[in-house]
Amino acid sequence: MRSYDLVVVLRPSLKDMERKKLIDVVKTSLKGMKIAKEEEWGQKPLAYTIKKEAAGYYILLKLETDPSSPETIPAGFEQKLLINDSILRHLLLRTK
């Protein structure tokens, strides 16, 4: 089984409903992957300003996929994260 950690940093100015909708969009983009754990770390200060923001709202998603499955991370997934202006940064790491 392959495991991934995805940390997404959102704009802190997003309202709760907008944030939840954006998280749902990210989750649905991960078709074929199981979300083993989801943690909301909340708003934290950034080390430097990103897109004129001094803080960010952090979300951690622990993902799992079957190694026999040819699908790992869906094609174009990271590109979708880069295009979205409400997402300040993301980090996707393969843990196993």
N, CA, C and O atoms as CSV, one atom per row, in Angstrom:
chain,resi,resn,atom,element,x,y,z
A,1,MET,N,N,0.840,-1.173,0.000
A,1,MET,CA,C,0.000,0.000,0.000
A,1,MET,C,C,0.889,1.242,0.000
A,1,MET,O,O,1.833,1.337,0.785
A,2,ARG,N,N,0.589,2.177,-0.868
A,2,ARG,CA,C,1.325,3.436,-0.922
A,2,ARG,C,C,0.608,4.471,-0.068
A,2,ARG,O,O,-0.620,4.557,-0.075
A,3,SER,N,N,1.379,5.244,0.659
A,3,SER,CA,C,0.818,6.282,1.518
A,3,SER,C,C,1.394,7.633,1.133
A,3,SER,O,O,2.562,7.743,0.761
A,4,TYR,N,N,0.571,8.642,1.227
A,4,TYR,CA,C,0.971,10.010,0.917
A,4,TYR,C,C,0.455,10.937,2.004
A,4,TYR,O,O,-0.578,10.674,2.618
A,5,ASP,N,N,1.179,12.023,2.236
A,5,ASP,CA,C,0.718,13.111,3.081
A,5,ASP,C,C,0.547,14.329,2.188
A,5,ASP,O,O,1.446,14.686,1.426
A,6,LEU,N,N,-0.597,14.953,2.287
A,6,LEU,CA,C,-0.878,16.171,1.540
A,6,LEU,C,C,-1.202,17.274,2.543
A,6,LEU,O,O,-2.170,17.180,3.298
A,7,VAL,N,N,-0.382,18.314,2.538
A,7,VAL,CA,C,-0.636,19.493,3.372
A,7,VAL,C,C,-1.018,20.620,2.425
A,7,VAL,O,O,-0.298,20.930,1.476
A,8,VAL,N,N,-2.165,21.224,2.705
A,8,VAL,CA,C,-2.666,22.321,1.886
A,8,VAL,C,C,-2.794,23.543,2.789
A,8,VAL,O,O,-3.345,23.458,3.886
A,9,VAL,N,N,-2.280,24.677,2.320
A,9,VAL,CA,C,-2.373,25.931,3.063
A,9,VAL,C,C,-3.349,26.836,2.319
A,9,VAL,O,O,-3.119,27.215,1.170
A,10,LEU,N,N,-4.442,27.173,2.997
A,10,LEU,CA,C,-5.500,27.991,2.397
A,10,LEU,C,C,-5.418,29.422,2.905
A,10,LEU,O,O,-4.815,29.704,3.940
A,11,ARG,N,N,-6.040,30.315,2.147
A,11,ARG,CA,C,-6.141,31.707,2.593
A,11,ARG,C,C,-6.949,31.751,3.896
A,11,ARG,O,O,-7.999,31.115,3.989
A,12,PRO,N,N,-6.474,32.491,4.894
A,12,PRO,CA,C,-7.202,32.560,6.165
A,12,PRO,C,C,-8.485,33.380,6.068
A,12,PRO,O,O,-9.351,33.282,6.937
A,13,SER,N,N,-8.611,34.183,5.022
A,13,SER,CA,C,-9.793,35.040,4.873
A,13,SER,C,C,-11.020,34.285,4.374
A,13,SER,O,O,-12.108,34.857,4.309
A,14,LEU,N,N,-10.864,33.008,4.021
A,14,LEU,CA,C,-12.007,32.228,3.544
A,14,LEU,C,C,-13.004,31.982,4.674
A,14,LEU,O,O,-12.613,31.712,5.810
A,15,LYS,N,N,-14.270,32.078,4.358
A,15,LYS,CA,C,-15.315,31.757,5.332
A,15,LYS,C,C,-15.391,30.236,5.488
A,15,LYS,O,O,-14.899,29.496,4.637
A,16,ASP,N,N,-16.009,29.774,6.580
A,16,ASP,CA,C,-16.089,28.338,6.858
A,16,ASP,C,C,-16.702,27.561,5.698
A,16,ASP,O,O,-16.184,26.511,5.319
A,17,MET,N,N,-17.784,28.055,5.139
A,17,MET,CA,C,-18.454,27.349,4.039
A,17,MET,C,C,-17.559,27.290,2.797
A,17,MET,O,O,-17.492,26.261,2.126
A,18,GLU,N,N,-16.877,28.386,2.497
A,18,GLU,CA,C,-15.971,28.406,1.346
A,18,GLU,C,C,-14.816,27.429,1.550
A,18,GLU,O,O,-14.409,26.726,0.625
A,19,ARG,N,N,-14.294,27.397,2.779
A,19,ARG,CA,C,-13.185,26.498,3.101
A,19,ARG,C,C,-13.611,25.043,2.962
A,19,ARG,O,O,-12.896,24.238,2.365
A,20,LYS,N,N,-14.780,24.703,3.513
A,20,LYS,CA,C,-15.263,23.318,3.426
A,20,LYS,C,C,-15.526,22.918,1.983
A,20,LYS,O,O,-15.254,21.784,1.588
A,21,LYS,N,N,-16.055,23.849,1.198
A,21,LYS,CA,C,-16.315,23.566,-0.217
A,21,LYS,C,C,-14.998,23.318,-0.964
A,21,LYS,O,O,-14.913,22.417,-1.798
A,22,LEU,N,N,-13.984,24.115,-0.662
A,22,LEU,CA,C,-12.682,23.949,-1.301
A,22,LEU,C,C,-12.036,22.626,-0.900
A,22,LEU,O,O,-11.435,21.950,-1.735
A,23,ILE,N,N,-12.157,22.254,0.371
A,23,ILE,CA,C,-11.618,20.964,0.828
A,23,ILE,C,C,-12.335,19.816,0.130
A,23,ILE,O,O,-11.699,18.829,-0.241
A,24,ASP,N,N,-13.653,19.927,-0.055
A,24,ASP,CA,C,-14.406,18.897,-0.773
A,24,ASP,C,C,-13.958,18.793,-2.228
A,24,ASP,O,O,-13.904,17.695,-2.783
A,25,VAL,N,N,-13.638,19.921,-2.846
A,25,VAL,CA,C,-13.142,19.908,-4.229
A,25,VAL,C,C,-11.809,19.169,-4.293
A,25,VAL,O,O,-11.574,18.379,-5.207
A,26,VAL,N,N,-10.941,19.429,-3.322
A,26,VAL,CA,C,-9.639,18.743,-3.281
A,26,VAL,C,C,-9.851,17.242,-3.100
A,26,VAL,O,O,-9.213,16.436,-3.776
A,27,LYS,N,N,-10.746,16.870,-2.192
A,27,LYS,CA,C,-11.010,15.447,-1.934
A,27,LYS,C,C,-11.574,14.742,-3.162
A,27,LYS,O,O,-11.160,13.625,-3.474
A,28,THR,N,N,-12.509,15.373,-3.860
A,28,THR,CA,C,-13.098,14.729,-5.035
A,28,THR,C,C,-12.092,14.622,-6.179
A,28,THR,O,O,-12.227,13.759,-7.046
A,29,SER,N,N,-11.089,15.491,-6.184
A,29,SER,CA,C,-10.035,15.407,-7.202
A,29,SER,C,C,-9.135,14.202,-6.979
A,29,SER,O,O,-8.407,13.793,-7.884
A,30,LEU,N,N,-9.180,13.635,-5.786
A,30,LEU,CA,C,-8.335,12.490,-5.436
A,30,LEU,C,C,-9.069,11.174,-5.654
A,30,LEU,O,O,-8.995,10.283,-4.808
A,31,LYS,N,N,-9.764,11.038,-6.753
A,31,LYS,CA,C,-10.514,9.803,-7.007
A,31,LYS,C,C,-9.559,8.620,-7.128
A,31,LYS,O,O,-8.477,8.724,-7.706
A,32,GLY,N,N,-9.984,7.508,-6.574
A,32,GLY,CA,C,-9.163,6.305,-6.583
A,32,GLY,C,C,-8.245,6.195,-5.371
A,32,GLY,O,O,-7.545,5.197,-5.202
A,33,MET,N,N,-8.253,7.228,-4.527
A,33,MET,CA,C,-7.428,7.208,-3.327
A,33,MET,C,C,-8.320,7.243,-2.097
A,33,MET,O,O,-9.390,7.853,-2.102
A,34,LYS,N,N,-7.861,6.577,-1.043
A,34,LYS,CA,C,-8.606,6.548,0.213
A,34,LYS,C,C,-8.019,7.600,1.144
A,34,LYS,O,O,-6.803,7.674,1.321
A,35,ILE,N,N,-8.882,8.407,1.733
A,35,ILE,CA,C,-8.432,9.392,2.714
A,35,ILE,C,C,-8.462,8.707,4.073
A,35,ILE,O,O,-9.528,8.497,4.651
A,36,ALA,N,N,-7.277,8.361,4.578
A,36,ALA,CA,C,-7.172,7.625,5.834
A,36,ALA,C,C,-7.394,8.534,7.035
A,36,ALA,O,O,-7.932,8.110,8.057
A,37,LYS,N,N,-6.977,9.781,6.900
A,37,LYS,CA,C,-7.086,10.701,8.036
A,37,LYS,C,C,-7.125,12.130,7.510
A,37,LYS,O,O,-6.454,12.469,6.535
A,38,GLU,N,N,-7.915,12.948,8.167
A,38,GLU,CA,C,-7.990,14.369,7.824
A,38,GLU,C,C,-7.857,15.181,9.109
A,38,GLU,O,O,-8.577,14.951,10.081
A,39,GLU,N,N,-6.937,16.121,9.097
A,39,GLU,CA,C,-6.726,16.983,10.263
A,39,GLU,C,C,-6.753,18.432,9.814
A,39,GLU,O,O,-6.140,18.796,8.811
A,40,GLU,N,N,-7.469,19.252,10.564
A,40,GLU,CA,C,-7.437,20.688,10.337
A,40,GLU,C,C,-6.554,21.287,11.421
A,40,GLU,O,O,-6.910,21.272,12.599
A,41,TRP,N,N,-5.412,21.809,11.022
A,41,TRP,CA,C,-4.474,22.381,11.973
A,41,TRP,C,C,-4.837,23.816,12.325
A,41,TRP,O,O,-4.326,24.368,13.299
A,42,GLY,N,N,-5.704,24.409,11.548
A,42,GLY,CA,C,-6.146,25.766,11.838
A,42,GLY,C,C,-5.228,26.827,11.269
A,42,GLY,O,O,-4.344,26.547,10.459
A,43,GLN,N,N,-5.458,28.044,11.711
A,43,GLN,CA,C,-4.705,29.184,11.208
A,43,GLN,C,C,-3.391,29.325,11.954
A,43,GLN,O,O,-3.348,29.307,13.184
A,44,LYS,N,N,-2.311,29.467,11.174
A,44,LYS,CA,C,-0.972,29.625,11.737
A,44,LYS,C,C,-0.245,30.725,10.956
A,44,LYS,O,O,-0.506,30.923,9.770
A,45,PRO,N,N,0.659,31.432,11.621
A,45,PRO,CA,C,1.428,32.459,10.898
A,45,PRO,C,C,2.409,31.810,9.919
A,45,PRO,O,O,2.942,30.732,10.180
A,46,LEU,N,N,2.634,32.475,8.804
A,46,LEU,CA,C,3.597,32.008,7.810
A,46,LEU,C,C,4.965,32.612,8.114
A,46,LEU,O,O,5.052,33.681,8.718
A,47,ALA,N,N,6.013,31.942,7.706
A,47,ALA,CA,C,7.368,32.447,7.926
A,47,ALA,C,C,7.630,33.690,7.070
A,47,ALA,O,O,8.427,34.551,7.444
A,48,TYR,N,N,6.966,33.775,5.939
A,48,TYR,CA,C,7.074,34.933,5.049
A,48,TYR,C,C,5.738,35.072,4.320
A,48,TYR,O,O,4.966,34.115,4.257
A,49,THR,N,N,5.466,36.233,3.781
A,49,THR,CA,C,4.180,36.460,3.117
A,49,THR,C,C,4.121,35.673,1.806
A,49,THR,O,O,5.091,35.606,1.051
A,50,ILE,N,N,2.962,35.086,1.567
A,50,ILE,CA,C,2.685,34.351,0.334
A,50,ILE,C,C,1.400,34.929,-0.231
A,50,ILE,O,O,0.366,34.924,0.437
A,51,LYS,N,N,1.462,35.425,-1.454
A,51,LYS,CA,C,0.300,36.042,-2.112
A,51,LYS,C,C,-0.338,37.096,-1.201
A,51,LYS,O,O,-1.559,37.167,-1.062
A,52,LYS,N,N,0.525,37.911,-0.587
A,52,LYS,CA,C,0.132,39.021,0.300
A,52,LYS,C,C,-0.585,38.562,1.573
A,52,LYS,O,O,-1.319,39.345,2.177
A,53,GLU,N,N,-0.389,37.328,1.984
A,53,GLU,CA,C,-0.989,36.800,3.214
A,53,GLU,C,C,0.119,36.501,4.223
A,53,GLU,O,O,1.153,35.933,3.870
A,54,ALA,N,N,-0.102,36.888,5.483
A,54,ALA,CA,C,0.880,36.652,6.541
A,54,ALA,C,C,0.558,35.399,7.354
A,54,ALA,O,O,1.371,34.957,8.166
A,55,ALA,N,N,-0.634,34.826,7.134
A,55,ALA,CA,C,-1.050,33.613,7.849
A,55,ALA,C,C,-1.715,32.676,6.840
A,55,ALA,O,O,-2.066,33.075,5.730
A,56,GLY,N,N,-1.877,31.429,7.257
A,56,GLY,CA,C,-2.524,30.443,6.407
A,56,GLY,C,C,-3.317,29.457,7.251
A,56,GLY,O,O,-3.025,29.257,8.430
A,57,TYR,N,N,-4.323,28.844,6.635
A,57,TYR,CA,C,-5.141,27.826,7.299
A,57,TYR,C,C,-4.668,26.468,6.781
A,57,TYR,O,O,-4.774,26.185,5.588
A,58,TYR,N,N,-4.149,25.636,7.673
A,58,TYR,CA,C,-3.502,24.380,7.299
A,58,TYR,C,C,-4.452,23.189,7.402
A,58,TYR,O,O,-5.213,23.057,8.361
A,59,ILE,N,N,-4.388,22.326,6.386
A,59,ILE,CA,C,-5.158,21.079,6.332
A,59,ILE,C,C,-4.174,19.949,6.002
A,59,ILE,O,O,-3.333,20.093,5.114
A,60,LEU,N,N,-4.284,18.833,6.716
A,60,LEU,CA,C,-3.472,17.640,6.427
A,60,LEU,C,C,-4.399,16.514,6.007
A,60,LEU,O,O,-5.376,16.214,6.693
A,61,LEU,N,N,-4.088,15.892,4.878
A,61,LEU,CA,C,-4.807,14.707,4.424
A,61,LEU,C,C,-3.808,13.572,4.302
A,61,LEU,O,O,-2.812,13.697,3.589
A,62,LYS,N,N,-4.061,12.464,4.990
A,62,LYS,CA,C,-3.238,11.261,4.851
A,62,LYS,C,C,-3.963,10.363,3.850
A,62,LYS,O,O,-5.114,9.980,4.062
A,63,LEU,N,N,-3.282,10.036,2.770
A,63,LEU,CA,C,-3.882,9.297,1.658
A,63,LEU,C,C,-3.262,7.923,1.538
A,63,LEU,O,O,-2.094,7.720,1.868
A,64,GLU,N,N,-4.063,6.974,1.059
A,64,GLU,CA,C,-3.581,5.608,0.820
A,64,GLU,C,C,-4.104,5.130,-0.521
A,64,GLU,O,O,-5.197,5.494,-0.953
A,65,THR,N,N,-3.291,4.301,-1.169
A,65,THR,CA,C,-3.702,3.688,-2.417
A,65,THR,C,C,-3.142,2.274,-2.488
A,65,THR,O,O,-2.133,1.964,-1.855
A,66,ASP,N,N,-3.785,1.443,-3.243
A,66,ASP,CA,C,-3.365,0.065,-3.418
A,66,ASP,C,C,-2.175,0.022,-4.381
A,66,ASP,O,O,-2.260,0.601,-5.464
A,67,PRO,N,N,-1.055,-0.652,-4.023
A,67,PRO,CA,C,0.106,-0.671,-4.914
A,67,PRO,C,C,-0.149,-1.395,-6.234
A,67,PRO,O,O,0.531,-1.127,-7.225
A,68,SER,N,N,-1.111,-2.298,-6.257
A,68,SER,CA,C,-1.398,-2.995,-7.505
A,68,SER,C,C,-2.171,-2.102,-8.471
A,68,SER,O,O,-2.243,-2.380,-9.668
A,69,SER,N,N,-2.742,-1.036,-7.942
A,69,SER,CA,C,-3.499,-0.106,-8.777
A,69,SER,C,C,-2.529,0.768,-9.569
A,69,SER,O,O,-1.583,1.308,-8.997
A,70,PRO,N,N,-2.747,0.915,-10.870
A,70,PRO,CA,C,-1.863,1.782,-11.656
A,70,PRO,C,C,-2.051,3.259,-11.306
A,70,PRO,O,O,-1.152,4.073,-11.520
A,71,GLU,N,N,-3.216,3.597,-10.771
A,71,GLU,CA,C,-3.507,4.975,-10.382
A,71,GLU,C,C,-2.843,5.275,-9.053
A,71,GLU,O,O,-3.073,4.565,-8.074
A,72,THR,N,N,-2.037,6.297,-9.003
A,72,THR,CA,C,-1.544,6.793,-7.724
A,72,THR,C,C,-2.157,8.182,-7.556
A,72,THR,O,O,-3.338,8.301,-7.229
A,73,ILE,N,N,-1.388,9.201,-7.771
A,73,ILE,CA,C,-1.933,10.554,-7.736
A,73,ILE,C,C,-2.540,10.829,-9.110
A,73,ILE,O,O,-1.872,10.634,-10.125
A,74,PRO,N,N,-3.804,11.281,-9.159
A,74,PRO,CA,C,-4.433,11.541,-10.459
A,74,PRO,C,C,-3.640,12.558,-11.283
A,74,PRO,O,O,-3.099,13.523,-10.744
A,75,ALA,N,N,-3.582,12.328,-12.580
A,75,ALA,CA,C,-2.862,13.229,-13.472
A,75,ALA,C,C,-3.469,14.626,-13.404
A,75,ALA,O,O,-4.689,14.787,-13.443
A,76,GLY,N,N,-2.621,15.612,-13.303
A,76,GLY,CA,C,-3.073,16.996,-13.269
A,76,GLY,C,C,-3.562,17.472,-11.914
A,76,GLY,O,O,-4.029,18.605,-11.797
A,77,PHE,N,N,-3.468,16.636,-10.882
A,77,PHE,CA,C,-3.969,17.020,-9.564
A,77,PHE,C,C,-3.207,18.214,-9.000
A,77,PHE,O,O,-3.811,19.188,-8.550
A,78,GLU,N,N,-1.873,18.132,-9.029
A,78,GLU,CA,C,-1.083,19.233,-8.473
A,78,GLU,C,C,-1.271,20.512,-9.283
A,78,GLU,O,O,-1.217,21.609,-8.728
A,79,GLN,N,N,-1.488,20.381,-10.578
A,79,GLN,CA,C,-1.728,21.559,-11.417
A,79,GLN,C,C,-3.014,22.262,-10.995
A,79,GLN,O,O,-3.077,23.492,-10.997
A,80,LYS,N,N,-4.047,21.484,-10.629
A,80,LYS,CA,C,-5.302,22.068,-10.154
A,80,LYS,C,C,-5.090,22.852,-8.867
A,80,LYS,O,O,-5.709,23.897,-8.661
A,81,LEU,N,N,-4.203,22.341,-7.989
A,81,LEU,CA,C,-3.909,23.040,-6.742
A,81,LEU,C,C,-3.164,24.352,-7.008
A,81,LEU,O,O,-3.407,25.353,-6.334
A,82,LEU,N,N,-2.267,24.342,-7.979
A,82,LEU,CA,C,-1.495,25.539,-8.296
A,82,LEU,C,C,-2.361,26.636,-8.910
A,82,LEU,O,O,-2.112,27.820,-8.684
A,83,ILE,N,N,-3.361,26.258,-9.672
A,83,ILE,CA,C,-4.220,27.225,-10.362
A,83,ILE,C,C,-5.149,27.947,-9.397
A,83,ILE,O,O,-5.473,29.116,-9.607
A,84,ASN,N,N,-5.579,27.265,-8.344
A,84,ASN,CA,C,-6.563,27.824,-7.429
A,84,ASN,C,C,-5.945,28.941,-6.582
A,84,ASN,O,O,-4.962,28.714,-5.876
A,85,ASP,N,N,-6.522,30.152,-6.652
A,85,ASP,CA,C,-5.987,31.296,-5.912
A,85,ASP,C,C,-6.231,31.211,-4.409
A,85,ASP,O,O,-5.546,31.885,-3.640
A,86,SER,N,N,-7.180,30.407,-3.979
A,86,SER,CA,C,-7.471,30.271,-2.548
A,86,SER,C,C,-6.485,29.357,-1.844
A,86,SER,O,O,-6.434,29.325,-0.614
A,87,ILE,N,N,-5.701,28.613,-2.612
A,87,ILE,CA,C,-4.674,27.730,-2.047
A,87,ILE,C,C,-3.339,28.450,-2.147
A,87,ILE,O,O,-2.847,28.723,-3.242
A,88,LEU,N,N,-2.755,28.756,-0.986
A,88,LEU,CA,C,-1.480,29.475,-0.968
A,88,LEU,C,C,-0.316,28.557,-1.323
A,88,LEU,O,O,0.536,28.912,-2.138
A,89,ARG,N,N,-0.282,27.379,-0.708
A,89,ARG,CA,C,0.787,26.401,-0.938
A,89,ARG,C,C,0.236,25.001,-0.709
A,89,ARG,O,O,-0.806,24.816,-0.080
A,90,HIS,N,N,0.969,24.015,-1.238
A,90,HIS,CA,C,0.656,22.618,-0.944
A,90,HIS,C,C,1.961,21.830,-0.944
A,90,HIS,O,O,2.945,22.216,-1.573
A,91,LEU,N,N,1.939,20.730,-0.229
A,91,LEU,CA,C,3.087,19.831,-0.178
A,91,LEU,C,C,2.551,18.412,-0.221
A,91,LEU,O,O,1.745,18.021,0.624
A,92,LEU,N,N,2.994,17.643,-1.200
A,92,LEU,CA,C,2.569,16.258,-1.366
A,92,LEU,C,C,3.798,15.375,-1.249
A,92,LEU,O,O,4.720,15.469,-2.060
A,93,LEU,N,N,3.810,14.509,-0.229
A,93,LEU,CA,C,4.945,13.628,0.028
A,93,LEU,C,C,4.508,12.179,0.030
A,93,LEU,O,O,3.460,11.841,0.581
A,94,ARG,N,N,5.303,11.323,-0.583
A,94,ARG,CA,C,5.065,9.883,-0.492
A,94,ARG,C,C,5.747,9.394,0.775
A,94,ARG,O,O,6.955,9.559,0.941
A,95,THR,N,N,4.968,8.791,1.667
A,95,THR,CA,C,5.521,8.367,2.954
A,95,THR,C,C,5.901,6.902,2.968
A,95,THR,O,O,6.804,6.520,3.712
A,96,LYS,N,N,5.241,6.058,2.168
A,96,LYS,CA,C,5.588,4.627,2.098
A,96,LYS,C,C,5.588,4.188,0.673
A,96,LYS,O,O,5.854,3.020,0.386
